[in-house]
Every structure is written in C-alpha cells, then in structure tokens.
Amino acid sequence: MTVFSPEVVGAVLAHMNGDHTDDNTLIVRAFGEVEPDDAEMIGLDHLGGVWRYRVDGAEHELRVPWSREISERPEIRREVVVLYNAACERLGVTPRPHA
C-alpha cells in the first residue's frame, strides 16, 4: 500500500482548503449528491480523497476514488483535476482552464 508522507498530505490539504474551497464544494455536490453548506478536503491516499462537509449543521464525510491507483506526488494534482472535471460534467458546469 502506498502512503504519502504527512508533509505531502498536509501541503495538498492546505492548498485545496486555501485556494480551492469552491472546488471542494463542487466535488462534494457532484459525488455526494448533496447541497453542502461548505466542504473541505481532510485526507487522501493512493486510492482517493476524503472530504468533510456540512448540511444543515450536521457533518458528514465523503470518500471519492481516484481514476486509478496513484503512487507519486504529481499524480495527486492530476487526479484532483480529473475529479474536478468529472464534477463539472456531472453538474453541467463549465470547467475553468487549468494552468
């Protein structure tokens, strides 16, 4: 089993929760099929990402699998972009370009 270091996970979570809060909510809306009040990414591993979200004050967690098993740090970004694009498609939202 591949496990990313706490430093790598922490950096990804800080980035997602600092720069991509709307993306977190979009992913939860699409894959959790709920309308969350807010959402934050709280974990990830080689198989997927985990988000915590709130609906009417109650907290829930959602695990969303990557498109494939990953083992390298650069693959995390690619897989989050894959999830974002899939979420946009599910919800009929035009995705923004990725740099």
Secondary structure, 3 states (H helix, E strand, C coil): CCCCCHHHHHHHHHHHHHHCHHHHHHHHHHHHCCCCCEEEEEEECCCEEEEEEEECCEEEEEEEECCCCCCCHHHHHHHHHHHHHHHHHHHCCCCCCCC
